[in-house]
Amino acid sequence: MADISVFRRLMEKISREPGFSGEFRFAEPMATHTTFKVGGPADLWMRPDPACFPECAGALLALAREEGVPVFVLGGGANIVVSDLGIRGAVLDTGAWTGWEFQGAGGDAAVTVRAGTTMDALVDAAAGQGRGGLEFLSGMPGTLGGAVWMNARCMEKSISDTLVETEITGVSGGRLTIPYREGDFSYKKSPFQNQEAVILSAKFRVYEKEPEEIRREAEKLRKDRAGKGHYRAPSAGSAFKNNRAFGKPTGKLIDELGLLGFSAGGAAVAPWHGNLIINTGNAAARDIRALVNAVTEKVRASLGFDLEPEILFVGEWD
Ligand SMILES: Cc1cc2nc3c(=O)[nH]c(=O)nc-3n(C[C@H](O)[C@H](O)[C@H](O)COP(=O)(O)OP(=O)(O)OC[C@H]3O[C@@H](n4cnc5c(N)ncnc54)[C@H](O)[C@@H]3O)c2cc1C
């Protein structure tokens, strides 16, 4: 735990910003904010209200820089493993910054979505409006901000395939709209991974489609995920990236090496899915990290491939 007086001073400064409103807590356990359900305390956790979100996010980045405090931007916590020691610095939780606006029709139809919106809420709203194209995100945990940052992918589609533009804010406080450029995105890579910026919203192309058809497809994908055991135990989805050079999905490689059920402490390779590392009930973050390392070693030793983790290790590790 860092010197708490820095975080108290930071919060005093932010609270004096015009229009500030939101929740904040010191030493907030991150296990309650991640789908893996692990993670120690963040020195400061702050969730601005929608009324001030863009301004408060910019102010936090700027004031934190003044105080020398790093800021971690949190979406749904669905792709991260926060260390048992927690996060030294401030966590900006985007969870209250939700909502969408559908625009245009025909070839110009689009939707602008606030970063904290969940994938399922957006797909359901799109169904209500008869706007298709985002169904592939159905059942994926997390927020649109996190999905754009990660360039999330499923059903052979990356979120960048439908992206029109992204609005961000940074330490200078202004709001900047960045049009989609093909070369900026690739498999599980977005340009935001190299920037200190908060994604505020993203605009996606959609098209007219029967609401019932959208609902049917969304439901099918959710059931398919449930059937594959995605929600059977806490996890952060695929632990490792796929790689065409492997010749098959990473989960299949791990399965074929007989590693289903392989464990370290309370973390295990799911007995039903080689690329899913799960918290069996009492995992520590260090168990998950140890298991990721052990699986990587075994794959390297047997096949000569270097696996790349897809899950992100966040916070202070010893
Ligand atoms: C059961 C399960 C199934 C999954 N299936 C898939 C799948 O099919 N495909 C797939 O790609 N992923 C999958 N995932 C992983 C996860 O759902 C996605 O990566 C999702 O996009 C993460 O979003 P998040 O909001 O939870 O991001 P977080 O985990 O909170 O954050 C991830 C990264 O994004 C950054 N970030 C988040 N929001 C913002 C923002 N507004 N501005 C700037 N940076 C931000 C964070 O700082 C962090 O570096 C799955 C996860 C689970 C638990």
Ligand as a Chemical Component Dictionary entry (heavy atoms), coordinates in Angstrom:
data_LIG
# 
_chem_comp.id                   LIG 
_chem_comp.type                 NON-POLYMER 
_chem_comp.pdbx_formal_charge   0 
_chem_comp.three_letter_code    LIG 
# 
loop_
_chem_comp_atom.comp_id 
_chem_comp_atom.atom_id 
_chem_comp_atom.alt_atom_id 
_chem_comp_atom.type_symbol 
_chem_comp_atom.charge 
_chem_comp_atom.model_Cartn_x 
_chem_comp_atom.model_Cartn_y 
_chem_comp_atom.model_Cartn_z 
_chem_comp_atom.pdbx_ordinal 
LIG C1  C1  C 0 -16.276 -15.890 -20.205 1  
LIG C2  C2  C 0 -15.466 -14.958 -21.050 2  
LIG C3  C3  C 0 -15.491 -15.069 -22.425 3  
LIG C4  C4  C 0 -14.738 -14.198 -23.221 4  
LIG N1  N1  N 0 -14.782 -14.313 -24.579 5  
LIG C5  C5  C 0 -14.044 -13.481 -25.364 6  
LIG C6  C6  C 0 -14.091 -13.568 -26.785 7  
LIG O1  O1  O 0 -14.810 -14.367 -27.368 8  
LIG N2  N2  N 0 -13.304 -12.723 -27.497 9  
LIG C7  C7  C 0 -12.502 -11.795 -26.903 10 
LIG O2  O2  O 0 -11.824 -11.021 -27.607 11 
LIG N3  N3  N 0 -12.465 -11.668 -25.553 12 
LIG C8  C8  C 0 -13.210 -12.479 -24.771 13 
LIG N4  N4  N 0 -13.166 -12.361 -23.394 14 
LIG C9  C9  C 0 -12.339 -11.338 -22.780 15 
LIG C10 C10 C 0 -13.106 -10.011 -22.548 16 
LIG O3  O3  O 0 -14.490 -10.243 -22.557 17 
LIG C11 C11 C 0 -12.756 -8.988  -23.614 18 
LIG O4  O4  O 0 -11.361 -8.807  -23.751 19 
LIG C12 C12 C 0 -13.397 -7.633  -23.296 20 
LIG O5  O5  O 0 -13.273 -6.828  -24.430 21 
LIG C13 C13 C 0 -12.720 -6.961  -22.103 22 
LIG O6  O6  O 0 -13.437 -5.794  -21.805 23 
LIG P1  P1  P 0 -13.410 -5.156  -20.347 24 
LIG O7  O7  O 0 -14.264 -3.955  -20.390 25 
LIG O8  O8  O 0 -13.737 -6.177  -19.343 26 
LIG O9  O9  O 0 -11.873 -4.743  -20.254 27 
LIG P2  P2  P 0 -10.947 -4.811  -18.936 28 
LIG O10 O10 O 0 -10.619 -6.237  -18.662 29 
LIG O11 O11 O 0 -11.521 -4.007  -17.850 30 
LIG O12 O12 O 0 -9.647  -4.071  -19.500 31 
LIG C14 C14 C 0 -8.897  -4.637  -20.541 32 
LIG C15 C15 C 0 -7.898  -3.571  -21.023 33 
LIG O13 O13 O 0 -8.627  -2.509  -21.648 34 
LIG C16 C16 C 0 -8.318  -1.267  -21.034 35 
LIG N5  N5  N 0 -9.549  -0.456  -21.031 36 
LIG C17 C17 C 0 -10.792 -0.859  -20.655 37 
LIG N6  N6  N 0 -11.682 0.134   -20.855 38 
LIG C18 C18 C 0 -10.988 1.195   -21.349 39 
LIG C19 C19 C 0 -11.322 2.525   -21.736 40 
LIG N7  N7  N 0 -12.583 2.984   -21.691 41 
LIG N8  N8  N 0 -10.330 3.344   -22.174 42 
LIG C20 C20 C 0 -9.043  2.915   -22.245 43 
LIG N9  N9  N 0 -8.662  1.666   -21.888 44 
LIG C21 C21 C 0 -9.621  0.818   -21.456 45 
LIG C22 C22 C 0 -7.859  -1.624  -19.627 46 
LIG O14 O14 O 0 -7.019  -0.613  -19.084 47 
LIG C23 C23 C 0 -7.100  -2.932  -19.876 48 
LIG O15 O15 O 0 -5.793  -2.664  -20.306 49 
LIG C24 C24 C 0 -13.942 -13.204 -22.606 50 
LIG C25 C25 C 0 -13.935 -13.078 -21.196 51 
LIG C26 C26 C 0 -14.691 -13.951 -20.426 52 
LIG C27 C27 C 0 -14.679 -13.782 -18.925 53 
# 
loop_
_chem_comp_bond.comp_id 
_chem_comp_bond.atom_id_1 
_chem_comp_bond.atom_id_2 
_chem_comp_bond.value_order 
_chem_comp_bond.pdbx_ordinal 
LIG C1  C2  SING 1  
LIG C2  C3  SING 2  
LIG C2  C26 DOUB 3  
LIG C3  C4  DOUB 4  
LIG C4  N1  SING 5  
LIG C4  C24 SING 6  
LIG N1  C5  DOUB 7  
LIG C5  C6  SING 8  
LIG C5  C8  SING 9  
LIG C6  O1  DOUB 10 
LIG C6  N2  SING 11 
LIG N2  C7  SING 12 
LIG C7  O2  DOUB 13 
LIG C7  N3  SING 14 
LIG N3  C8  DOUB 15 
LIG C8  N4  SING 16 
LIG N4  C9  SING 17 
LIG N4  C24 SING 18 
LIG C9  C10 SING 19 
LIG C10 O3  SING 20 
LIG C10 C11 SING 21 
LIG C11 O4  SING 22 
LIG C11 C12 SING 23 
LIG C12 O5  SING 24 
LIG C12 C13 SING 25 
LIG C13 O6  SING 26 
LIG O6  P1  SING 27 
LIG P1  O7  DOUB 28 
LIG P1  O8  SING 29 
LIG P1  O9  SING 30 
LIG O9  P2  SING 31 
LIG P2  O10 DOUB 32 
LIG P2  O11 SING 33 
LIG P2  O12 SING 34 
LIG O12 C14 SING 35 
LIG C14 C15 SING 36 
LIG C15 O13 SING 37 
LIG C15 C23 SING 38 
LIG O13 C16 SING 39 
LIG C16 N5  SING 40 
LIG C16 C22 SING 41 
LIG N5  C17 SING 42 
LIG N5  C21 SING 43 
LIG C17 N6  DOUB 44 
LIG N6  C18 SING 45 
LIG C18 C19 SING 46 
LIG C18 C21 DOUB 47 
LIG C19 N7  SING 48 
LIG C19 N8  DOUB 49 
LIG N8  C20 SING 50 
LIG C20 N9  DOUB 51 
LIG N9  C21 SING 52 
LIG C22 O14 SING 53 
LIG C22 C23 SING 54 
LIG C23 O15 SING 55 
LIG C24 C25 DOUB 56 
LIG C25 C26 SING 57 
LIG C26 C27 SING 58 
# 
